[in-house]
């Protein structure tokens, strides 16, 4: 596995283990919050923008959860959030 994929999977694991964002918690985010958060990190991580230390207006959660760190790290966070959304969708599909 290449370093980028490894880092995304490690971030997803960190989100679950360190932050407590379990699959059961993620299943409550049915209104696109995971994708919206990923989008915020993606836009911040693409570069060319001044560092945003305050949460973007479209950030879906409390501002204390907005934690930009750097371009690559923000892209890893975005990818892990997208993975969380795909996992959530897959769980919903199997429940139907």
C-alpha positions as CSV (number, residue, x, y, z in Angstrom):
1,X,0.0,0.0,0.0
2,X,1.4,3.4,-0.9
3,X,1.9,6.1,1.8
4,X,-1.1,8.2,0.8
5,X,-3.6,5.3,1.0
6,X,-2.0,4.2,4.3
7,X,-2.3,7.7,5.7
8,X,-6.0,8.0,4.7
9,X,-6.8,4.7,6.4
10,X,-4.8,5.7,9.5
11,X,-6.7,8.9,9.7
12,X,-10.0,7.1,9.4
13,X,-8.9,4.8,12.2
14,X,-7.8,7.8,14.3
15,X,-11.2,9.5,13.7
16,X,-12.9,6.4,15.2
17,X,-10.5,5.6,18.0
18,X,-9.3,9.0,19.1
19,X,-12.3,11.2,18.3
20,X,-15.0,8.6,18.9
21,X,-16.6,9.0,15.5
22,X,-17.8,5.4,15.4
23,X,-19.8,4.0,12.5
24,X,-22.9,4.3,14.7
25,X,-22.2,8.0,15.2
26,X,-21.6,8.5,11.4
27,X,-24.9,6.8,10.6
28,X,-26.6,9.8,12.2
29,X,-25.2,12.1,9.6
30,X,-27.7,11.5,6.8
31,X,-27.9,15.1,5.6
32,X,-24.5,15.2,3.9
33,X,-22.4,16.5,6.8
34,X,-19.5,14.1,6.2
35,X,-19.2,15.2,2.6
36,X,-19.6,18.8,3.5
37,X,-16.8,18.6,6.1
38,X,-14.6,16.7,3.5
39,X,-15.3,19.5,1.1
40,X,-14.1,22.2,3.5
41,X,-10.9,20.3,4.1
42,X,-10.5,19.7,0.4
43,X,-10.9,23.3,-0.4
44,X,-8.5,24.3,2.3
45,X,-6.0,21.7,1.3
46,X,-6.0,22.5,-2.4
47,X,-3.7,25.5,-1.6
48,X,-3.9,29.0,-2.9
49,X,-6.1,30.1,0.0
50,X,-5.0,31.9,3.1
51,X,-5.0,29.5,6.0
52,X,-8.4,29.5,7.6
53,X,-8.1,29.3,11.4
54,X,-11.8,29.9,11.9
55,X,-14.3,27.4,10.6
56,X,-15.7,28.1,7.1
57,X,-19.3,29.3,7.0
58,X,-20.4,26.0,5.4
59,X,-18.6,23.9,8.1
60,X,-21.3,21.5,9.3
61,X,-20.3,21.2,12.9
62,X,-19.3,23.2,15.9
63,X,-16.2,25.4,15.1
64,X,-14.1,23.6,17.7
65,X,-14.0,20.6,15.3
66,X,-12.4,22.6,12.5
67,X,-8.7,21.7,12.8
68,X,-6.7,22.6,9.6
69,X,-3.1,21.6,9.8
70,X,-1.5,21.8,6.4
71,X,-2.1,21.1,2.8
72,X,-1.4,17.4,2.6
73,X,-2.8,16.6,6.0
74,X,-6.1,18.4,5.2
75,X,-6.4,16.4,2.0
76,X,-5.9,13.2,4.0
77,X,-8.6,14.3,6.4
78,X,-10.9,15.1,3.4
79,X,-10.3,11.6,2.0
80,X,-10.9,9.9,5.3
81,X,-14.2,11.8,5.7
82,X,-15.2,10.7,2.2
83,X,-14.4,7.1,3.2
84,X,-16.6,7.5,6.3
85,X,-19.5,8.6,4.0
86,X,-19.0,5.7,1.6
87,X,-18.9,3.3,4.6
88,X,-22.1,5.0,5.9
89,X,-23.9,4.6,2.6
90,X,-22.8,1.0,2.3
91,X,-24.2,0.2,5.8
92,X,-27.5,2.0,4.9
93,X,-27.8,0.0,1.7
94,X,-27.3,-3.4,3.4
95,X,-30.0,-2.4,6.0
96,X,-32.6,-1.9,3.3
